[in-house]
């Protein structure tokens, strides 16, 4: 039985570029495998509607959700923390 993931809807306002990168990465990876959202849903247990919202940039997946998606898409997730420039401080 599929369950809808709990999604934090606030991050997209603070980091729209990050949400776009995540969304595009999932779409590109899924397309490279010739996979539909429905097929990805079956592999991950994440509802197709949640996958659609993530891909459209309308939701912010949890780290757990990203790991499940990455595993199903045979991808690694890389995260880096970099020092802010003077402009960002």
N, C-alpha and C positions, 0 to 999 in steps of 0.2 A: 504494500500500500504506500503510495506516495504521500509525503507530507510537504506542505509549503514551508519553505525556509523563513525564519525570522529575518527580516531585512531592515537595516538601519537606513532610513530615508533622509538623513541629515547631511551626510558627507558630500553629496553631489554639489551642494551650495558652496562648500568650503574648498573642494578640490575637483573642479569639473574636468581638468586635464587628466587627472588620474583615472576618473571614472571612464572617460573616453578611451584611454589606453587599455584599460581592462576590457571594456566592451569590444573594442576592435580586435584585441588579442584573441578573445574567445571566438568571435565571428570568423576571423582568418584561420584559426586552428581548426574549427569545425568544418569550414569549407574545404580546407586542404585535405581533410579526411573524407570528403564527400558525405558528410553526416548531416542529418536534419536535426532541428531542435527536438523533435519527438524522439529520435534515436538517442540523442544526448540525455534526454530526460529519463529514458529507460535505463541507461547505463549508470546514471548518478542518483536516481531517486528524487531528483529535484523536479518540481512540476514544470511542464513546458511553458506555462504562463510566467513563472518566475525566470526561466531562462530567457524568454522574450523580453521581459522587463530589464534584466541585466544587460542583454545585448543592445537594447535601445537606450541605455544610460539612465533609465528611470528607477533603478534600484542599486543598492550597494551591497554586494555579497559579503558575507562574513569570511574570515580566513578559512574556516572549515569548508564553506561552500566553494571557495576558490581552489582549495586542495582537491576536493572531489571532482571539480570540473577539469583541473589540470591532469589528474590521474586518468580520467576517461578520455581526454584528448591527447594523452601521451606527451605531456609537456611538463617542464619544470617552471617554477615561479622564482623569480629573482627579485629581491628587495634590497635597496641600498639606502643608507642614511648619509646625507652629505651636509657639510657645513653650509649655512645660509650665507649669502653674500650680504654686504652692507645694506643693499636695497631691501632685503627680506627681513631684516632684524628690527 
